[in-house]
């Protein structure tokens, strides 16, 4: 992972279709809420059907 800004990181991966991702704060008991697709929020595992050359952006949200 490369540091882009204080609170932003970037990673480039070669993957096989489909890909399941989940974001945490360091352990499986502290899942992160992220923006999904059309702006909805999720803290569940996501399945992505990657397309060649496409970027996928995820943004963490606080529910407080």
Backbone as a chain_set.jsonl record, in Angstrom:
{"seq": "XXXXXXXXXXXXXXXXXXXXXXXXXXXXXXXXXXXXXXXXXXXXXXXXXXXXXXXXXXXXXXXX", "coords": {"N": [[0.842, -1.173, 0.0], [0.499, 2.202, -0.776], [1.152, 5.403, 0.563], [-0.905, 8.074, -0.052], [-2.007, 10.419, 0.901], [-2.472, 11.967, 4.15], [-4.703, 10.53, 5.227], [-5.221, 8.709, 3.224], [-4.768, 5.899, 1.116], [-3.254, 3.838, -1.425], [-3.47, 0.971, -3.492], [-2.414, -1.446, -5.846], [-3.562, -4.292, -7.378], [-3.309, -7.552, -8.826], [-5.878, -9.623, -9.688], [-8.203, -12.42, -9.591], [-11.359, -13.053, -11.061], [-14.329, -13.803, -9.292], [-13.807, -11.147, -6.841], [-13.609, -10.905, -3.33], [-13.925, -8.512, -0.853], [-13.169, -6.939, 2.276], [-13.155, -4.441, 4.718], [-11.379, -3.447, 7.599], [-10.656, -2.176, 10.942], [-8.275, -3.285, 11.768], [-8.927, -5.719, 13.008], [-11.269, -8.485, 12.742], [-13.508, -7.866, 14.223], [-13.944, -5.184, 14.105], [-15.242, -3.808, 11.818], [-15.226, -1.663, 8.937], [-17.288, 1.0, 7.806], [-18.136, 1.642, 4.496], [-18.44, 3.526, 1.404], [-20.535, 2.352, -1.152], [-21.016, 1.469, -4.517], [-23.706, 3.203, -5.806], [-23.59, 5.12, -3.766], [-24.584, 4.143, -1.404], [-24.148, 2.712, 1.926], [-22.048, 0.233, 3.437], [-20.964, -2.42, 5.615], [-20.263, -4.911, 5.129], [-18.826, -7.908, 3.607], [-17.748, -7.402, 0.308], [-18.484, -8.328, -3.026], [-16.708, -8.145, -5.947], [-16.726, -7.772, -9.423], [-14.179, -7.632, -11.262], [-13.029, -5.381, -13.821], [-10.862, -5.048, -16.555], [-8.413, -2.567, -16.267], [-10.044, -0.846, -14.8], [-10.668, 1.34, -12.043], [-11.28, 1.026, -8.555], [-12.823, 2.654, -6.009], [-12.925, 3.227, -2.532], [-14.431, 4.603, 0.289], [-14.119, 5.436, 3.645], [-16.581, 5.774, 6.244], [-17.893, 7.471, 9.071], [-20.28, 6.573, 11.464], [-21.122, 8.02, 13.571]], "CA": [[0.0, 0.0, 0.0], [1.254, 3.449, -0.835], [0.52, 6.556, 1.195], [-1.226, 9.143, -0.994], [-2.21, 11.579, 1.764], [-2.512, 11.573, 5.559], [-5.745, 9.529, 5.462], [-5.523, 8.052, 1.946], [-3.805, 4.904, 0.672], [-3.508, 3.271, -2.742], [-2.871, -0.342, -3.732], [-2.735, -2.038, -7.133], [-3.529, -5.746, -7.24], [-3.783, -8.419, -9.899], [-6.816, -10.531, -9.039], [-9.054, -13.236, -10.437], [-12.781, -12.794, -10.909], [-14.681, -12.584, -8.565], [-12.981, -10.759, -5.692], [-14.364, -10.523, -2.13], [-13.131, -7.616, -0.013], [-13.759, -6.458, 3.527], [-12.253, -3.476, 5.337], [-11.478, -3.441, 9.057], [-9.724, -1.323, 11.688], [-7.214, -4.103, 12.338], [-9.383, -7.07, 13.329], [-12.574, -8.771, 12.144], [-14.58, -7.341, 15.069], [-14.065, -3.726, 13.914], [-15.431, -3.567, 10.39], [-15.316, -0.262, 8.514], [-18.389, 1.352, 6.912], [-17.606, 2.265, 3.292], [-19.365, 3.858, 0.331], [-20.645, 1.287, -2.132], [-21.786, 1.727, -5.739], [-24.408, 4.464, -5.989], [-23.545, 5.985, -2.619], [-25.047, 3.475, -0.195], [-23.104, 2.32, 2.863], [-22.005, -1.175, 3.808], [-19.831, -2.892, 6.394], [-20.226, -6.334, 4.812], [-17.91, -8.308, 2.545], [-18.23, -7.018, -1.012], [-18.003, -9.103, -4.162], [-16.428, -7.268, -7.081], [-16.435, -8.425, -10.697], [-13.228, -6.66, -11.809], [-12.904, -5.131, -15.252], [-9.498, -4.646, -16.867], [-8.149, -1.138, -16.331], [-10.982, -0.057, -14.002], [-10.293, 1.644, -10.664], [-12.351, 0.891, -7.573], [-12.54, 3.567, -4.896], [-13.701, 2.965, -1.323], [-14.27, 5.692, 1.244], [-14.605, 5.106, 4.993], [-17.537, 6.712, 6.829], [-18.202, 7.346, 10.486], [-21.726, 6.6, 11.699], [-21.384, 8.771, 14.81]], "C": [[0.885, 1.233, 0.0], [0.451, 4.573, -0.189], [0.347, 7.65, 0.15], [-1.352, 10.465, -0.244], [-2.331, 11.055, 3.194], [-3.522, 10.458, 5.826], [-6.127, 8.772, 4.188], [-4.395, 7.119, 1.548], [-4.219, 4.367, -0.681], [-2.812, 1.918, -2.844], [-3.328, -0.825, -5.111], [-2.537, -3.542, -7.018], [-3.921, -6.417, -8.545], [-4.633, -9.48, -9.235], [-7.524, -11.384, -10.078], [-10.506, -12.954, -10.081], [-13.461, -13.998, -10.265], [-13.735, -12.355, -7.382], [-13.909, -10.401, -4.54], [-13.456, -9.683, -1.258], [-13.913, -7.228, 1.228], [-12.721, -5.551, 4.174], [-12.481, -3.475, 6.842], [-10.527, -2.399, 9.636], [-8.685, -2.189, 12.391], [-7.621, -5.484, 12.795], [-10.811, -7.239, 12.817], [-13.742, -8.248, 12.977], [-14.805, -5.845, 14.875], [-14.137, -3.402, 12.428], [-15.649, -2.087, 10.113], [-16.545, -0.087, 7.619], [-17.795, 2.082, 5.715], [-18.734, 2.596, 2.323], [-19.349, 2.74, -0.691], [-21.474, 1.769, -3.314], [-22.383, 3.112, -5.814], [-24.471, 5.335, -4.75], [-24.082, 5.383, -1.337], [-23.871, 3.087, 0.685], [-23.193, 0.833, 3.179], [-20.824, -1.432, 4.72], [-19.676, -4.4, 6.188], [-19.134, -6.626, 3.781], [-18.54, -7.951, 1.207], [-17.668, -7.962, -2.054], [-17.88, -8.161, -5.348], [-16.148, -8.136, -8.294], [-15.5, -7.485, -11.456], [-13.237, -6.597, -13.33], [-11.502, -4.595, -15.503], [-9.393, -3.126, -16.98], [-9.065, -0.268, -15.489], [-10.44, 0.15, -12.594], [-11.511, 1.506, -9.77], [-11.959, 1.731, -6.365], [-13.479, 3.256, -3.735], [-13.398, 4.078, -0.333], [-14.899, 5.299, 2.576], [-15.547, 6.196, 5.487], [-17.728, 6.423, 8.304], [-19.704, 7.446, 10.659], [-22.092, 7.343, 12.956], [-22.113, 10.038, 14.532]], "O": [[1.897, 1.288, 0.698], [-0.762, 4.679, -0.37], [1.317, 8.1, -0.46], [-0.864, 11.499, -0.701], [-2.298, 9.846, 3.423], [-3.224, 9.531, 6.579], [-7.238, 8.251, 4.087], [-3.22, 7.478, 1.624], [-5.392, 4.428, -1.049], [-1.702, 1.742, -2.342], [-4.483, -0.636, -5.493], [-1.473, -4.007, -6.61], [-4.765, -5.909, -9.283], [-4.174, -10.165, -8.321], [-7.46, -11.116, -11.278], [-10.829, -12.653, -8.932], [-13.185, -15.129, -10.667], [-12.977, -13.239, -6.984], [-14.886, -9.679, -4.734], [-12.335, -10.092, -0.952], [-15.144, -7.193, 1.23], [-11.532, -5.869, 4.173], [-13.62, -3.498, 7.309], [-9.706, -1.819, 8.925], [-8.257, -1.86, 13.497], [-6.763, -6.352, 12.96], [-11.482, -6.258, 12.498], [-14.866, -8.192, 12.479], [-15.758, -5.291, 15.423], [-13.223, -2.807, 11.857], [-16.187, -1.355, 10.944], [-16.815, -0.934, 6.767], [-17.035, 3.036, 5.887], [-19.828, 2.035, 2.398], [-18.287, 2.235, -1.056], [-22.514, 2.403, -3.133], [-21.651, 4.099, -5.88], [-25.326, 6.218, -4.675], [-24.048, 6.028, -0.288], [-22.723, 3.127, 0.242], [-24.278, 0.251, 3.187], [-19.8, -0.756, 4.624], [-19.031, -5.078, 6.987], [-18.589, -5.712, 3.163], [-19.733, -8.174, 1.0], [-16.504, -8.355, -1.976], [-18.831, -7.466, -5.707], [-15.417, -9.122, -8.203], [-15.965, -6.632, -12.212], [-13.423, -7.598, -14.021], [-11.009, -3.769, -14.734], [-10.171, -2.484, -17.687], [-8.884, 0.949, -15.461], [-9.829, -0.749, -12.018], [-12.631, 1.827, -10.17], [-10.895, 1.538, -5.777], [-14.676, 3.049, -3.93], [-12.24, 4.45, -0.141], [-16.056, 4.883, 2.633], [-15.356, 7.378, 5.2], [-17.725, 5.268, 8.729], [-20.34, 8.314, 10.062], [-23.247, 7.311, 13.379], [-22.415, 10.792, 15.457]]}, "num_chains": 1, "name": "protein.A"}
